[in-house]
Amino acid sequence: MTREPSHGREGKRYRTAAIELDGILQQVPAEYHATGALVGRMVTARAFYADSPFGACPVPIAIPLHRPTAATDPRLIIVDDLAEQWVMGFNVWYNQLRYRITGFYTVGPPAPSFDHA
């Protein structure tokens, strides 16, 4: 993969986003789109598990990020390495199925419960 030159804050294409899910904080690579269909948005690396009513997604999933509005829940706002705010989207599509992000792919799915109460 070749990197394009940066042109100011908005032009920095490759960034790092600090994302916390279920109390786990990780820095995830992300790509800012200055042109094209995703202009003004970022998409993270494929680093997340996702589930649907039909089962788990068979591959790691990326999270789309967009700019917050005044009505955005502050718990959904993350910050990139340029201190710019972004909002996580938890609903994603893969092979025409809708999935919901459930955690980091490197962490794995939740462990089974062995409570015998």
N, C-alpha and C positions, 0 to 999 in steps of 0.2 A: 504494500500500500504506500503510495507516495503522498506526502503531505503538501498541501497548498500553502503558500506564504500567508502570513497573518497581516491584516490591514486594520489596526486599531482594535478596540475592545470588541465591537460587534463583529469584526472580521476574523477573530480568533476561532478557527474551525474546531480544533480538538481541545476539549476541556475535561476537567474532572469534577464530578458532582458528589457531594457528601450526602449519602442517603441512609436513613435509619428505618429499619423495619423490625418490629417485634423486639425492640431494645438492642438491636445489633446495628452498629454504625460501620459503613464501608464507604470507601472512595471508589467510585465507578467511572470509567471512561465514558465520555459522551461526545457527540458530534453536533455542533451548531450548524444550522443551514441558513446561509445568507441569501441563497437563491433557490429556485425550484419550487416544487409543490409544498415543501415543508418550511418555506421561508419564515424566518423569525422564531423557529422552534428548535429544540434539541431532542435527540434520541440517544438513549444510553446504549452501552454495550449489552449484548445478550447475556445477562447475569442473573436472571430471575426465574423462579419456579412460577407456574401458573396452573390453575385448576378450572374446570368447567363441570357442569352437571354430567358430562359424558366421560370425565376422567382427567388425569393430569396431562398437560401439554408434553409432547414427546421430546421437545428441545428447549434449551434456555430461551427466554423471551427478553426483548428490550422494552424499556418503559419510555413512552413519549412524554416529553416535558413541554409545558407552555408557560406563558407569562401569567402571573397572578393578577386578579382583579380585586376591587375593594371588597367583594363578597366572598373571596376565597378563604376557606378555613385555614388558619395559620398552621395547623398541624400537618397540612399537606405541602407546605412550602419548604423547598430545599435550597441550598446555595451552591454555586459552582466556584471554581478557583479564581474567578474574577469578582467574587462577592456579589454576583447577580442572582436574583431570586427566580426560581422556577417552581412550577406546580407539577406534582406527579400525577399521572393518569394510571389507574389500577385496572381498567378494563382494556384488554388488547384483543386483537384478532390474529388467528393463525389458521391457515387452510380453511377459511370461511367459517371457523368456529370462534365464538367469543369466550375468552378466558379472563380470569381475575388473578392478578399478581398475589402470591401468597407468601413469598419470602425470597431470600437470596439463593441462587442455584448452588453456590459453593457450600452453603450451610446444610442443604438437604431438606427434605420434608420433615414435618414434626414427628418426633418419636412416638411410638404407640404408648398408650397409657396402660399401666399394669396395676391400677388401683383395684383392690379386692374388697372394697368397703361394702 
